[in-house]
Amino acid sequence: MTQSKEVKRKPLEFYLSLKYPMSLYPEEDGGYTVTIPDLPGCLAQGDSLEEAIENINEARELWIETVYRSDKKTIPLPSRTIR
């Protein structure tokens, strides 16, 4: 009997509820760039801090939804716990 190594994924809502650490960088020309290092390629910009945070939250949701629906990659869990 062979044992399946397939990992059962949790519902999409689980991944969308996770809180990931972010890196925030002020830009020389003004505004901010925000990245989520745990989600490769997930970044956003904004003219204000509030806009940058709003944009990265939208980018995070789209990143997770795209990967979840592609079935090609697993969605990494946050590298550290944020409360």
Backbone torsions as a table, in degrees:
resi	resn	phi	psi	omega
1	MET	NA	125.6	178.0
2	THR	-96.2	142.5	-178.1
3	GLN	-96.7	132.0	-179.8
4	SER	-71.7	135.5	177.7
5	LYS	-98.8	8.5	179.3
6	GLU	-66.4	132.2	-179.7
7	VAL	-94.7	128.1	178.3
8	LYS	-79.4	122.6	-179.9
9	ARG	-83.5	152.3	176.7
10	LYS	-81.1	167.3	178.2
11	PRO	-61.9	153.7	179.9
12	LEU	-53.5	-39.0	-178.1
13	GLU	-59.2	-32.8	177.9
14	PHE	-60.9	-50.3	-177.6
15	TYR	-66.0	-37.5	178.9
16	LEU	-67.2	-23.5	-179.0
17	SER	-85.5	-9.9	-178.6
18	LEU	-69.5	146.8	178.3
19	LYS	-107.5	116.8	-177.9
20	TYR	-101.4	143.2	174.0
21	PRO	-66.7	144.4	-178.8
22	MET	-121.7	152.8	172.3
23	SER	-113.0	130.5	-175.7
24	LEU	-119.0	130.2	-178.0
25	TYR	-128.6	124.9	172.6
26	PRO	-73.2	140.2	179.2
27	GLU	-92.4	147.4	-179.3
28	GLU	-59.9	-37.0	-178.0
29	ASP	-84.9	2.9	-177.1
30	GLY	105.9	158.7	-178.8
31	GLY	84.5	-174.3	-174.7
32	TYR	-139.2	150.6	169.9
33	THR	-116.6	135.9	179.7
34	VAL	-126.2	135.8	175.9
35	THR	-126.2	157.4	171.1
36	ILE	-117.2	98.2	-174.6
37	PRO	-56.6	-29.9	-179.7
38	ASP	-72.0	-17.4	-179.2
39	LEU	-116.7	91.4	-173.6
40	PRO	-52.2	127.5	178.4
41	GLY	84.6	-0.3	-179.4
42	CYS	-87.3	106.6	179.2
43	LEU	-148.2	161.7	179.3
44	ALA	-153.9	164.3	177.3
45	GLN	-132.4	163.1	175.8
46	GLY	-161.1	152.6	178.5
47	ASP	-70.7	-29.0	177.2
48	SER	-122.7	166.3	177.5
49	LEU	-60.3	-43.7	-179.6
50	GLU	-61.4	-43.0	179.8
51	GLU	-66.2	-40.5	179.2
52	ALA	-62.8	-42.3	179.0
53	ILE	-67.0	-42.3	177.3
54	GLU	-60.6	-43.8	-178.8
55	ASN	-67.4	-38.4	-179.8
56	ILE	-70.5	-32.9	177.2
57	ASN	-64.8	-39.9	176.4
58	GLU	-66.8	-43.1	179.0
59	ALA	-62.3	-39.4	178.6
60	ARG	-61.4	-46.5	179.6
61	GLU	-61.2	-45.3	179.6
62	LEU	-64.7	-40.0	178.5
63	TRP	-60.1	-50.4	-177.7
64	ILE	-63.9	-45.6	-179.7
65	GLU	-61.9	-41.3	179.9
66	THR	-64.2	-47.7	-179.9
67	VAL	-66.2	-41.0	-179.2
68	TYR	-60.3	-43.0	-177.7
69	ARG	-78.0	-20.6	-177.7
70	SER	-76.6	-24.6	-177.5
71	ASP	59.1	14.5	-178.2
72	LYS	-96.5	-28.4	-177.7
73	LYS	-130.8	159.9	172.6
74	THR	-91.8	155.3	179.0
75	ILE	-92.6	119.2	-178.9
76	PRO	-68.0	144.6	173.4
77	LEU	-79.9	157.9	177.9
78	PRO	-56.6	142.8	-177.7
79	SER	-71.6	-19.3	174.6
80	ARG	-149.0	158.9	-177.6
81	THR	-82.3	131.8	177.0
82	ILE	-120.5	132.4	-179.5
83	ARG	-106.9	NA	NA
